[in-house]
Amino acid sequence: MSASSSLSPSISPAELEARLRLHLLPELGPRRFLKLLSAFASASAALSAPASAWRSLGLPAACAEPRRSAEIRQRATEALRWLDEPGQHLLMWDDPRYPALLAELADAPPLLFVAGDPLVLEAPQLAMVGSRRASAPGLDNARAFARSLAAGGFVITSGLALGIDGAAHQGALDAGGRTVAVLGTGLQRLYPHRHERLARQIAEQGGALVSELPLDCPPQASNFPRRNRIISGLSLGVLVVEASPSSGSLITARLAAEQGREVYAIPGSIHHPGARGCHQLIRDGATLVESTEHVLEALRGWHTSPVTPEPAPPARVEHPLLALLHAAPHSTEALVQASGLPLAEVLAALTELELEGRVCSEAGRWLARQA
């Protein structure tokens, strides 16, 4: 597509280039960007205004000084070239295609770079987030919930991070559904590198990669909390699958609550550190979720197809060790003590259950996996 086709009818190519230059300026966040456009009526006029006019708006010198630099001009030109490639788009806050839910935020991004289908951003979305260092059962839950909800017509939105985010994206793709990845980097600096293939699948399967950051922006710690407001802002609700109390996922949940979105959390064992963040959210009023039906109770009418729960596995006799592990993770020694079985029998049973994919070992403790 050409850069001009990404514009709303009232935006000229010169104004697009001017907005890209403004967007590249340091210390110019969404509120200052919109303050400039409100004061000067256009990005072109803002760029040509004297520095004193910028100072009168309370903008720091660091914003104004580089606006006419050759570097800023060159980076804006490179962004225009990026927009000339098929499947690469720019949505601005005054574009009719700009996501309506996101536009409600006071600090909505004035510019959104999109790789993939921009129309997917208007579809009903459910955010799924959680720990980067998730347990195997947590990853199982993320994939299972994402598969079921995506099959029912929801777009699954997350942050492309390792752990729960990646599992949620993959679960949606496995169901033939669509998913949106909101990045904390520019779209030309994909992070983490391990998810480059996943990112391609997302765009190729009708989803989208989204970022408010300049295309060449590298990973910076301060940008990841910023992107969380977009994840929640695009979505009808946020499901936290597994998170510690210090997890960035709790930031997303807090932002969702402030934005008037639904917040859901999957509980876990009181002995598992990765469940404590979810338990905190539940104590603070999040909806406790044990199945997709719990999520849908507050979102009825939004999904376009019946949501079918993950099929139950064939009935089988449960090993007594599984009942203990479903209650809480145990070390081998603790299982021997709790079950009363000989050590050799416990070790043999654990080996068999691990081969069947029903248990796994993490950090010296055994955990039950979802069927």
C-alpha positions as CSV (number, residue, x, y, z in Angstrom):
1,M,0.0,0.0,0.0
2,S,1.1,3.6,-0.5
3,A,1.6,6.0,2.4
4,S,-1.1,8.2,1.1
5,S,-3.7,5.4,1.3
6,S,-3.1,5.1,5.1
7,L,-4.4,8.7,5.6
8,S,-7.8,10.0,6.5
9,P,-9.1,12.3,3.7
10,S,-8.1,15.5,5.4
11,I,-4.4,14.6,5.9
12,S,-2.0,15.6,3.1
13,P,1.3,13.8,2.5
14,A,3.1,16.8,3.9
15,E,1.1,16.8,7.1
16,L,1.8,13.0,7.4
17,E,5.5,13.7,7.2
18,A,5.2,16.5,9.7
19,R,3.4,14.3,12.2
20,L,6.0,11.6,11.8
21,R,8.7,14.2,12.6
22,L,6.8,15.4,15.7
23,H,6.4,11.8,16.8
24,L,10.1,11.2,16.7
25,L,11.0,14.1,19.0
26,P,12.3,13.2,22.5
27,E,10.1,13.8,25.5
28,L,7.0,14.4,23.4
29,G,4.4,11.9,24.6
30,P,0.8,11.7,23.6
31,R,-0.5,14.6,25.7
32,R,2.2,17.0,24.5
33,F,1.7,15.8,20.9
34,L,-2.0,16.6,21.0
35,K,-1.3,19.9,22.8
36,L,0.9,21.0,19.9
37,L,-1.7,20.1,17.3
38,S,-4.4,21.9,19.3
39,A,-2.3,25.0,19.6
40,F,-1.1,25.2,16.0
41,A,-3.9,23.4,14.1
42,S,-1.5,21.2,12.2
43,A,1.9,19.4,12.7
44,S,3.3,21.4,9.8
45,A,2.5,24.7,11.6
46,A,3.9,23.4,14.9
47,L,7.2,22.5,13.3
48,S,7.6,26.0,11.7
49,A,6.6,27.8,14.9
50,P,9.3,29.6,16.9
51,A,10.9,27.9,19.9
52,S,9.4,30.6,22.1
53,A,5.9,29.5,21.1
54,W,6.8,25.9,22.2
55,R,8.1,27.2,25.5
56,S,4.9,29.1,26.1
57,L,3.1,25.8,26.0
58,G,5.3,24.5,28.8
59,L,7.3,22.1,26.5
60,P,10.9,21.4,27.3
61,A,13.7,22.6,25.1
62,A,14.6,19.0,24.4
63,C,11.4,18.7,22.4
64,A,11.9,21.8,20.3
65,E,15.6,21.8,19.5
66,P,15.9,18.7,17.3
67,R,12.7,19.2,15.3
68,R,14.5,20.5,12.2
69,S,17.5,18.2,12.4
70,A,18.6,16.1,9.5
71,E,18.4,13.0,11.6
72,I,14.7,13.6,12.4
73,R,13.9,14.3,8.7
74,Q,15.8,11.1,7.7
75,R,14.0,8.9,10.2
76,A,10.6,10.3,9.0
77,T,11.5,9.6,5.4
78,E,12.4,6.0,6.4
79,A,9.0,5.6,8.1
80,L,7.3,6.8,4.9
81,R,9.2,4.1,3.0
82,W,8.1,1.5,5.5
83,L,4.4,2.6,4.9
84,D,4.9,1.9,1.2
85,E,5.3,-1.8,1.8
86,P,2.2,-4.1,1.7
87,G,0.5,-4.8,4.9
88,Q,2.1,-1.9,6.8
89,H,-0.1,0.9,8.1
90,L,-0.3,4.0,10.2
91,L,-3.4,4.8,12.2
92,M,-3.8,8.3,13.6
93,W,-6.2,9.4,16.3
94,D,-8.3,11.3,13.7
95,D,-8.5,8.3,11.3
96,P,-11.9,6.7,11.1
97,R,-10.2,3.3,11.4
98,Y,-8.6,4.2,14.8
99,P,-9.8,1.7,17.4
100,A,-12.8,3.3,19.2
101,L,-12.1,1.7,22.6
102,L,-8.5,2.9,22.5
103,A,-9.6,6.4,21.5
104,E,-11.5,6.7,24.8
105,L,-8.2,7.0,26.8
106,A,-6.9,10.4,27.8
107,D,-3.4,9.4,26.8
108,A,-4.4,7.4,23.6
109,P,-1.5,7.1,21.2
110,P,-1.7,9.8,18.5
111,L,0.0,7.4,16.0
112,L,-0.2,3.6,15.8
113,F,2.0,1.6,13.5
114,V,0.4,-1.6,12.4
115,A,1.8,-4.6,10.6
116,G,-1.0,-6.9,9.4
117,D,-4.8,-6.1,9.2
118,P,-5.7,-2.9,11.0
119,L,-9.4,-3.8,10.9
120,V,-8.8,-6.5,13.5
121,L,-8.3,-3.7,16.1
122,E,-12.0,-3.0,15.9
123,A,-13.0,-6.6,16.6
124,P,-14.0,-7.6,20.2
125,Q,-10.7,-8.3,22.0
126,L,-9.8,-10.0,25.2
127,A,-6.3,-9.3,26.7
128,M,-4.4,-12.3,28.2
129,V,-1.3,-11.5,30.1
130,G,1.0,-13.1,32.7
131,S,4.4,-14.0,33.8
132,R,7.4,-14.3,31.5
133,R,8.7,-17.2,33.7
134,A,5.4,-19.1,33.7
135,S,5.1,-22.6,35.0
136,A,4.1,-25.4,32.6
137,P,0.5,-25.6,34.0
138,G,0.3,-21.8,33.6
139,L,1.3,-22.1,29.9
140,D,-1.2,-24.9,29.4
141,N,-3.9,-22.7,30.8
142,A,-3.0,-19.8,28.6
143,R,-3.1,-21.9,25.5
144,A,-6.3,-23.6,26.4
145,F,-8.2,-20.4,27.3
146,A,-6.9,-18.6,24.2
147,R,-7.9,-21.5,21.9
148,S,-11.4,-21.6,23.3
149,L,-12.0,-17.9,23.3
150,A,-10.5,-17.3,19.9
151,A,-12.6,-20.2,18.5
152,G,-15.6,-18.3,19.8
153,G,-14.8,-15.1,17.9
154,F,-12.7,-13.1,20.3
155,V,-9.4,-11.6,19.2
156,I,-6.7,-12.4,21.8
157,T,-4.5,-9.4,22.6
158,S,-1.2,-9.7,24.4
159,G,2.3,-8.3,24.5
160,L,4.4,-10.9,22.6
161,A,6.6,-11.5,25.6
162,L,8.0,-14.9,26.6
163,G,5.8,-17.0,28.8
164,I,2.1,-16.4,29.1
165,D,1.9,-13.8,26.3
166,G,3.5,-16.1,23.8
167,A,1.3,-19.1,24.9
168,A,-1.8,-17.0,24.5
169,H,-0.9,-15.8,21.0
170,Q,-0.1,-19.4,20.0
171,G,-3.3,-20.8,21.4
172,A,-5.4,-18.3,19.4
173,L,-3.4,-19.2,16.2
174,D,-3.9,-22.9,16.9
175,A,-7.6,-22.4,17.0
176,G,-7.5,-20.7,13.6
177,G,-8.3,-17.4,15.4
178,R,-6.8,-13.9,15.3
179,T,-4.5,-12.3,17.8
180,V,-3.0,-8.8,18.3
181,A,0.5,-8.3,19.7
182,V,1.2,-4.9,21.2
183,L,5.0,-4.3,21.2
184,G,7.1,-2.3,23.6
185,T,9.6,-1.6,20.8
186,G,9.3,-0.3,17.3
187,L,8.0,-2.7,14.6
188,Q,11.4,-2.8,13.0
189,R,13.1,-3.8,16.2
190,L,11.0,-6.9,17.1
191,Y,11.6,-8.2,20.7
192,P,12.1,-10.8,21.9
193,H,14.0,-12.2,18.9
194,R,12.8,-15.7,19.9
195,H,9.2,-14.7,18.8
196,E,10.0,-13.5,15.3
197,R,8.4,-16.5,13.8
198,L,5.4,-16.1,16.0
199,A,5.1,-12.5,15.0
200,R,5.1,-13.5,11.3
201,Q,2.3,-16.0,12.0
202,I,0.2,-13.4,13.8
203,A,0.3,-11.0,10.8
204,E,-0.1,-13.8,8.2
205,Q,-3.2,-15.2,10.0
206,G,-5.2,-12.0,9.9
207,G,-4.0,-10.5,13.1
208,A,-1.7,-7.5,13.7
209,L,1.5,-6.3,15.3
210,V,1.0,-2.9,16.9
211,S,3.3,-0.2,18.4
212,E,3.0,3.5,19.2
213,L,6.8,3.8,19.3
214,P,9.0,4.9,16.4
215,L,9.7,2.1,14.0
216,D,13.4,1.9,15.0
217,C,12.9,2.2,18.8
218,P,15.0,-0.5,20.6
219,P,13.9,-2.3,23.7
220,Q,13.9,0.1,26.7
221,A,12.5,-0.9,30.1
222,S,10.4,2.3,30.4
223,N,8.4,1.5,27.3
224,F,7.0,-1.8,28.4
225,P,4.7,-0.3,31.1
226,R,3.5,2.3,28.5
227,R,2.5,-0.4,26.0
228,N,0.4,-2.1,28.8
229,R,-2.2,0.7,28.6
230,I,-2.6,-0.1,24.9
231,I,-3.1,-3.8,25.6
232,S,-5.9,-3.1,28.1
233,G,-7.2,-0.1,26.2
234,L,-7.9,-2.2,23.1
235,S,-9.7,-4.9,25.0
236,L,-13.1,-5.4,26.7
237,G,-11.3,-7.1,29.6
238,V,-8.0,-8.5,30.8
239,L,-7.4,-12.1,31.9
240,V,-4.3,-12.5,34.1
241,V,-3.3,-16.2,33.9
242,E,-0.3,-16.4,36.2
243,A,1.7,-13.6,37.8
244,S,3.9,-12.8,40.8
245,P,3.0,-9.7,42.9
246,S,5.8,-7.8,41.1
247,S,4.8,-8.8,37.6
248,G,4.1,-6.1,35.0
249,S,0.9,-8.0,34.3
250,L,-0.5,-6.4,37.4
251,I,0.2,-3.0,35.9
252,T,-2.0,-4.0,32.9
253,A,-4.7,-5.2,35.3
254,R,-4.6,-1.9,37.3
255,L,-4.8,0.1,34.0
256,A,-7.7,-2.0,32.8
257,A,-9.6,-1.3,36.0
258,E,-8.9,2.4,35.7
259,Q,-10.1,2.3,32.1
260,G,-13.4,0.6,33.1
261,R,-12.5,-2.8,31.7
262,E,-13.3,-6.2,33.2
263,V,-10.4,-7.8,35.1
264,Y,-10.2,-11.6,35.5
265,A,-7.6,-13.8,37.3
266,I,-7.0,-17.5,37.4
267,P,-6.2,-18.8,40.9
268,G,-3.5,-21.2,41.7
269,S,-1.8,-23.0,44.6
270,I,-1.1,-21.0,47.7
271,H,2.4,-22.6,47.6
272,H,3.1,-21.3,44.0
273,P,4.8,-17.9,43.9
274,G,3.4,-17.3,40.4
275,A,-0.1,-17.5,41.7
276,R,0.2,-14.8,44.3
277,G,-0.3,-11.9,41.9
278,C,-3.6,-13.4,40.7
279,H,-4.7,-14.0,44.3
280,Q,-4.0,-10.3,45.1
281,L,-6.1,-9.2,42.1
282,I,-9.0,-11.5,43.3
283,R,-8.7,-9.9,46.8
284,D,-8.9,-6.5,45.1
285,G,-12.1,-7.4,43.2
286,A,-11.0,-9.2,40.0
287,T,-13.3,-12.0,38.9
288,L,-12.1,-15.4,39.8
289,V,-11.9,-17.5,36.7
290,E,-11.9,-21.3,36.5
291,S,-13.3,-21.7,32.9
292,T,-14.0,-19.6,29.8
293,E,-17.7,-19.5,30.9
294,H,-16.7,-17.3,33.8
295,V,-15.1,-14.8,31.4
296,L,-18.1,-14.8,29.1
297,E,-20.6,-14.1,31.9
298,A,-19.6,-10.4,31.8
299,L,-19.1,-10.3,28.1
300,R,-22.2,-11.9,26.7
301,G,-23.3,-10.5,23.4
302,W,-19.8,-9.6,22.2
303,H,-18.6,-13.0,20.9
304,T,-19.8,-13.9,17.4
305,S,-19.7,-17.7,17.7
306,P,-20.5,-20.2,20.5
307,V,-17.4,-20.6,22.7
308,T,-16.8,-24.3,23.1
309,P,-14.9,-25.4,26.2
310,E,-11.7,-27.5,25.7
311,P,-12.9,-31.1,25.2
312,A,-12.6,-33.2,28.4
313,P,-10.1,-36.0,28.1
314,P,-11.4,-39.6,28.3
315,A,-12.1,-40.8,31.8
316,R,-9.2,-42.5,33.4
317,V,-8.2,-43.6,36.8
318,E,-6.4,-40.9,38.6
319,H,-3.2,-41.8,40.3
320,P,-3.2,-40.8,44.0
321,L,-0.1,-38.7,43.5
322,L,-2.1,-36.5,41.0
323,A,-4.6,-35.6,43.7
324,L,-1.8,-34.3,45.9
325,L,-0.2,-32.4,43.0
326,H,-3.5,-30.8,41.9
327,A,-3.8,-29.4,45.4
328,A,-0.2,-28.0,45.5
329,P,3.3,-28.6,44.1
330,H,5.3,-31.1,46.1
331,S,8.9,-32.3,46.2
332,T,9.6,-36.0,45.8
333,E,10.2,-36.3,49.5
334,A,7.0,-34.6,50.4
335,L,5.1,-36.9,48.0
336,V,6.6,-39.9,49.8
337,Q,5.5,-38.5,53.1
338,A,2.0,-37.4,52.1
339,S,1.2,-40.5,50.1
340,G,2.7,-43.2,52.4
341,L,4.1,-44.9,49.3
342,P,7.7,-46.3,49.1
343,L,10.2,-43.9,47.4
344,A,10.8,-46.4,44.5
345,E,7.1,-46.6,43.8
346,V,6.7,-42.8,43.9
347,L,9.7,-42.3,41.5
348,A,8.3,-44.9,39.1
349,A,4.9,-43.3,39.1
350,L,6.3,-39.8,38.6
351,T,8.3,-41.0,35.6
352,E,5.2,-42.5,34.0
353,L,3.1,-39.5,34.7
354,E,5.8,-37.2,33.3
355,L,6.0,-39.3,30.1
356,E,2.2,-38.9,29.8
357,G,2.5,-35.2,30.1
358,R,0.4,-35.1,33.3
359,V,3.1,-33.8,35.6
360,C,6.3,-31.8,35.3
361,S,9.2,-30.9,37.5
362,E,10.2,-27.3,38.1
363,A,12.8,-26.0,40.6
364,G,12.9,-29.3,42.4
365,R,9.1,-29.6,42.8
366,W,6.5,-31.6,40.9
367,L,3.4,-29.9,39.4
368,A,0.3,-31.3,37.9
369,R,-0.4,-30.2,34.3
370,Q,-3.8,-29.6,32.7
371,A,-5.2,-32.5,30.8
